[in-house]
Amino acid sequence: MNAAPQSDPAVRYFDAIAAALAGLEIFMRDDRSPLYRHGIVAKIAAEYIARLEGSFACWRNRLGFMDAFKIQRAESGFPVFQNVLELENDKRSAQTRLANIPPSDEIRSEMADFILRHKEFPSALQKSIAERLYLEALKDGTVFGPFTLAQTARVSVNPKTFRPFYLVHWASFDGTANLPLIYMATVEDSSERIVRQLVGQNGKIKEGVEIPLPVDGLLNPELAHRFDDFTEKNSAYTLSPVTIATNLDKDFETLHPKQLRRLVLGPFYSAGITENNSTVTEVLSKVRRPENAWLLTWTIQEVYSKGEKAGRKGLFSSEKTTQEFFINTDDLEAARQGVSSYEKHALIPHEAYQALYAAGEAQKIFAGYKVHILSKGQVISDV
């Protein structure tokens, strides 16, 4: 999508995606949200959505001094991976580049003087201030990068195994599918030192042990770097959740993944811009207000361990304890995705839903989806 700041397609796209992400964040932060039974999971997802909002705000500012912005119109509806990489590189160099651009007040003063003297708009100065605003936002804010390192968000003890377990999360922007991916894993740790340090005789975290959550990386410092390497190499969209969980189980002697969730954001549909579904595009193009002519979908995939095969230690060989992951083979789609279960969700403005419903397309388009309607700053579910 080639666009200047005032060009309609770019404005429509950024307005639509901003409204969609804001609506999704409202949904995630709502205590009554039917999406999750555990508030911490929704809270983690909301943090990554806020990062994504930061990225789009920066990209919008970037259009003020750059002429092109590309999205994957026919598939995901999200920006292509190159934009994500450029954002990451610009964030690293933001401080240095800002030092070479005059302060905003100084540029605005120059702009006013230029207009008075030349009776025309100072395009070059406008680009300078746009670049400054972009770099300031990038330097001070958080964005959704190519890969976000893991954090430990929760620590507890399994009273049956007496192992501590962590809720760990990380994220990646898949460079092939051009989709944001959010991962959350519940992992038990049987490392002797960790068990000794954390677990009391009552099967709970020892009294007096303070863990300042969230902790950057895996809580176990001896495995933290290896875990970061693993997650970075095992976060591609092409890998099924069961493959990632199995690889994690296999690669770490003392880590036992009990559950892995993946939230796949997208595809995103926007009238007149994306071309990923002809029926949706046709109906959305009839929505009266362009800012309401969009549809955001996402999928939550989950795989969990149904049991554990005990390891054995012998004189000449040994086997580690391994997980037996449940795949719902009664559901062909779950088996194809490599998951125990999955949920498909759709968020759509009220006006756009009415248009789809009136066209007789709502039931067909939303078959298999949990539909959430954004109306007057609130999200209505179970429609």
C-alpha positions, 0 to 999 in steps of 0.5 A, a space after each residue: 500500500 503506497 500512501 501519503 499521510 492524507 491518502 484515503 486508503 492509508 487513513 482508512 486502514 490505520 483507523 480501522 486497525 486502531 479501532 479493531 485493536 482497541 476493541 480487542 483490548 477492551 474485550 481482553 481486559 473485561 472481567 466478564 469476558 467469556 474468553 478465559 477463565 483465568 484473568 492473568 491469561 487475558 491480561 498477558 494477551 492485552 499487554 501484547 495487543 498494547 504493543 501492537 497498538 504502539 507499532 501501528 501508532 509508530 507506522 502511522 507517524 512514519 507515513 508522514 515522511 516515508 512514501 510506502 507502507 506494505 500490508 499483505 492484502 490477500 492473506 493476513 491483512 497485517 503489515 508485511 514482516 519488513 515493516 516489523 524489522 524496520 521498526 526494530 532497527 529504527 528503535 535501536 537508532 532512534 536516540 542517535 537520529 533524534 540528536 540530528 533533528 531540531 526540537 519540535 517547537 523549533 520546527 513548528 516556529 520555522 514552519 510558521 515563518 516559512 508559510 508567512 514568507 513563501 505563502 505555501 506549505 513547508 513540506 520538508 519541515 513537515 516531514 522533519 517534524 513527522 520523523 521526530 514524532 515517530 522517533 520519539 514515540 519509538 524511543 519511549 514506547 513499546 512495540 511488537 517486535 519480530 520476537 519478544 523474549 519470554 517472561 515468567 508471569 506466575 509461579 506456583 507448586 503442583 501439590 501432586 508432584 511437588 514441582 514448581 511450575 511457571 506460567 511463561 509467555 513470549 511472542 513473535 511476528 511470523 515473517 512468512 504468514 505475517 501474523 502476530 503470535 502470542 504464546 503462553 506455556 505452563 511448565 513444571 521444573 524438576 531441577 533439584 536446586 530449584 525444587 530445594 529453593 522454592 518448595 516447602 514441606 507443605 507442597 507450597 512456595 516456601 515462606 520468605 521466598 519473594 519472587 518479584 513477578 514478572 521475571 524476565 526470562 524463565 525463572 530458572 537462571 540455569 536454563 533461562 538462556 537456553 529457553 530463550 534460544 528454544 522459543 526463538 527457534 520454535 515460534 513459527 506459525 508453521 509449527 503446530 502447538 503439539 510440535 512446539 510442546 513436544 520439542 520443549 519436552 524433548 530438549 530440556 531434561 528437567 522442564 515438563 510442559 503441561 500446557 501450551 496456548 497460542 493466540 494467532 491474531 488475524 486475518 484482518 479484513 478492511 473494506 477497499 484495502 484487503 482482498 482476503 475474502 471476496 464475500 466479506 469484502 463485498 459486504 463490508 464495502 457497503 457499510 456506510 461509515 468507513 471506520 466501521 467497515 472491518 472485521 478482526 478474527 483470531 484463533 486460540 489453540 491449546 495443547 495439554 498433557 494428559 499424562 506423564 511417562 516416567 523416566 528411568 535411569 540405568 547403568 548404561 542408558 537412561 530415559 527422561 520423563 516425557 509428556 503424553 499430549 492429548 490431540 482431539 482426533 475426533 475433531 478433524 480440525 483439531 487434529 489438523 492444527 495439532 491441538 487438544 482444543 481450539 477456539 475461533 473468534 471474530 470481532 466486528 463493529 455493530 454496523 458491519 455486523 448488521 450489513 452482513 446479517 442483512 445480506 444473509 451472509 452472517 451465518 455462513 461467514 461466522 460458522 464455527 466462530 464466537 462472535 463479538 460485536 463492538 458497539 459504543 465502546 463495549 463488546 457484546 459477546 454470544 450473539 
